[in-house]
C-alpha cells in the first residue's frame, strides 16, 4: 500500500545566503526540487509549507541567550564554517518549524511519513553555539517538541558522514530520546567515539558506529540491516527522526565514504522497515548537487512505497 508522504519545503530556505563557493548553498535545494519534478515524483507528494517556530519552541533545546544572539548578530561568520546572512535567523526559525509541522502531521495522522527539505542544516548546533553550517538543531527541537506533545520515546537516526555532536550532547543524559549515529571517524567534528554511550540517566541511550574512510555499501549495510533494527526494537519508539546527511555518497566533495545511490536506497529501506512507528527525514548534509538530488529521490521513492 502506498504511504502518504509529506514534502515540507518553502522558497524561504533559499534566503539563507552563504558566500560564493560555500558548500552549503541554496543551489542544493533548487537542485532537489528540480530533480523531483523532472523525475515525476513531485505530484505524488503532499506539499506543506513550513510554519515559523517560535522562540519558546526553539528554547526547548537552545539557550535563550543564544537565540537572542543569533537574532541580533550582524551578517558574518559565527564560526569558521557557519555563515549568518541578514535573513538567516528567520530562515532558521522556518527550518525548525518544518520539523514541528512534520511532528504534528504524523501525530494527527495527516500523513504517514515526512521529508523536510530544509536549510540551514542542524545536527552540529549545540544548545548555546552554532557550528558546522548549523544554526538551530532542527531534529533536536523536533524530538523535544514531540515529547512535549505526549510521545514517550523518540529514536533519532543520524547517517550524515559527520557526527551530530549537537544532537548527542543535547540528549546524552536523557533516555526518552535515543541517539544512533553512523559516521566517518576520525573526522570533523572529532566527537562520536564508540565509548560515548550517554551519561547519568541517559547512560546506554547513545550509540555511535565509527566508520573508516573508504567504507562503502557493505560496511553500511552491516550497520543498517544488522545493528540498527535490533536497537530500534529494543527501544520500541513512538517516532523515528532521521538526520539525513547525503554526504556519505561516494561523489560528495566533503567526505571519504563510498556509498552509492543504491547504497543510500538500502539504508533508507532498512530504516523504514525497522518499525511501524512514523518516520520523519530531515535534510542535513550532501554537497554534490547531482548525488544529493539522486539520493533524495531514492529516499522519497522508498518512503512512498
N, C-alpha and C positions, 0 to 999 in steps of 0.2 A: 504494500500500500504506500502511495506517495505521501511524504510528510509535508506539512505546511511550514515553509521556511521563510522567515522574515529577513530582509536585507535592509539594515539600518544605516542610512547614509544621507549626507546633505552636502551641497557645494560649499557650505561654510567651512568645511575641512580644508578647502583649498586656500583659505585666507591666512592660514598659519604659514608665513613666509620664512624661508631659510636662505642663507646666502648662496650665490651661484656656486655650483659644484658640490653642495652639501648633499650627502646620500639620501637624507630623509626629506624628500621634496614632494610638492603637490602632484608632480607627474606620476607618482606611484598610484594615487587614487584615480587619476584620469585614465591611466593605462588599464587598471582593473575594470572600471566601468565600461570603457570602450570594448574590452575583450569579452565581457559578459554579454553585451548587446550583440556583438558580431557572432558569438557562439550560440545565440538563440536561447540563452538561459534567463535573460533579463525578465521576460514576461512570465516566467514560471515562479518568480519570487514575489513575496508580499512586501511592497515597498513602504517603509516607515521613515518619517523624518524624525530625527532625534530631538528631544527636548533639552533645555539647558539645565544642567544640575545646579542646585542651589549651593551656597557656601556651606550651609548646615550639612547637606548631604556629603559634600567633599570632605568636610571636617569629621566624617565617620572614621577616616583613616589619616587625614593630614592635619598638622598643627595649624590652628587659626592664624598664628603669626606668619607662617609660611604662605598660606593662601593670600594674606594681605600683602605680603612682599611681592608675590607674582602679579597681583592685581595692580600694584603701583610701581613696578620696576620699569625703567626706560628700555627701549629696544636694545638688544645686545646679547652677548653670550652669558648664560648663567653658570656654565662650566665649560671646559674646553670643547665639548661636543654639542651642547644644548643651546639653541638659539631662541630668543624671545623676540617676536615682532610685535607691532602695535596691536594686532588683533589676537595674538596667541592666547592670552588669558581667556578671552571669550570663546575661542575655538576649543580650548582645553576643557572648558565647562560643558560644551556640547559633546565632546568625546566621552566624558564621563556619563553625561545624560543618555547617550545612545545605549550604554550598557544597562542603565537603570530602566529604560524603555523595554529592553530585552527581558530583564528580570520580571518586570510587571506583566509582560506579554505571555511568558511561559507560565507564570503563576495563575493568570486569568484564563489560560488555555486558548488564547487568541491565535497562537501558533505553537508548533512543537519544538522548533529549533530556531536559532537566530545567528546571523553573521553581522557583526558590527564592523563596517569598513570605515575606520576612524584614524585620525592622526591629530595631534602628536600621539605616538605610542605611549605605553605607561609602565611596563614592569620594572624598569630601573628606578623609578621615582620613589624616594624614601618618604617617610612621614613628614620630614622637615627640609628636604632639599631635592633639587632637580638633578638628573644626570642621564647620560647616555641617550640623548634625544627626547627624554621623557619629562613631562611637567607634572601631571597628576597621574596617579596609578589607577587607570580605568578599571582594571579587573579587580583590584583590591577594594575599591569603593563599591563595585558591584557585589562582591562577596559580602561585605559588611551590610550593605543595603538589603540583600536577600535574607540575611539573618534578622534584620530589623523587621522584615515582613513575615517572620514566623518560620522560615525554613531552618531546620535544626542543623543539618550537616551539608557543607559545601566542599566540593573537591575541585581544586584548581590543577589543571594540567598545563605545563609550560614547555612547548617544544622549540622555542626560539633557540638559535645557536648560542646565544649569550644567556648566562644565568640571570634569573629575575630576582636580583638582590633585594629590591624594594619590597616585592610581594612576600618573599621569605621573611624578611625582618619584621614586617608589619604584623604577621600572623604566627611567628615562631613560638609564641607562648600561649597559643590558642588552639585547642584540639577540635573545636567545632568547624575549623576551616583547615583542610588538609592540603598541603602544597607538594606537588610532584613535578620535578624538573629534570629534563634531559638536556645536556649542553656540552659544548666543546670545553675541555679543561686540560691544562691551564690556558686561560683566555680571558678577555675582558668580561666582567669587571673583577675577576680574581676570587669571587665568592663561589659557594656551591660545592664545597668538598663533600664527599660521601659521609664523612663523620659529622656533618651538620644535620642533625635529625630533630631539631626543635629544642626548646629549653623549658624548664619549670613545668607548668601544667600542659605545655604543648610538646613535651618530650615524646618522640615517636611519630609526630604528625607532620614532619617534613621529610621528604625522601628525594635525595639527589642522585642522579645517574650521570657520572662523568664519562665523556667520550673523547677519544684522542683525535687529533687532526687526522684527516684521511678516512674517518669512519664513514660507512655508506649504508645502503639499504639493509644489508643483512644485520649489521650491528643494531640499527634502529628497530628492526622487526623483533629482535630478541627482547628489546625494552618494551615495545608497544604491544606485542602479542603474548608475551610470557609474564613480564613483571607487572605492567600497569593493570591488566584486568584483575589480577589477584588483589592488588592494593585497593582497587575500586570496590571489589566485592567485600573486602574486609571492613571498609568504611560504610558502605551502603548509603551513598549520599542522596540528598533530595535534589541536587542540582550540580551539573558539571560546567565550570567556566574554563575556557581554553585560551591561554595566551598563545595565539597562532603566529609564530615567527617563521616566515618562509625563507629566512637567511640560511637555513640548513641546505638549501638547494645547491647542487654542485656548481651552478653558474653564478652563484652570488659573489660579489666582489669583497664582502666583509667577513668571509668565513673560509674555513678549510675543511668543510664537511662535504661528502659526496653523495648526498641523497638525490635521486632522480625525481622527476614529476610523478612517475608511478610509485616511487617510494613514499612521496607525500600522500598520495591517494591511500596507500596501505595504512599509513599512520592514522589518517583521519578515520578510515573504516574501522580500525581497531578501537579508537575512542568511542565512535558511535555505537559499536556493537557491545561495548563493555557493560552497559546497564541500560535500563529503560528510563532512567532519570533524564529530564530535559537537558539539552546541551546548548551553550552559547559560546560561539567562537568570536574572539576579539583580535583584530589585527595588531600585531606587534611589528617585527622586522621583516625584511625582504627588500632588496635594493637593486636587483637586476629586473628591469621592468617586464621583460618577456617571461622570465622564470616566475616572478611574483604573480603576474596575471594568470599564467597557466596553473599555478598552484592553487590560487583562489578558485579558479574554475573547477578543478577536480574536487576541491573541498565541497563546493556547493552541489556538484553532481552527486556526491556521496550523501550529503545532508538531505537532498531531495528524495533519495531512493528509499 
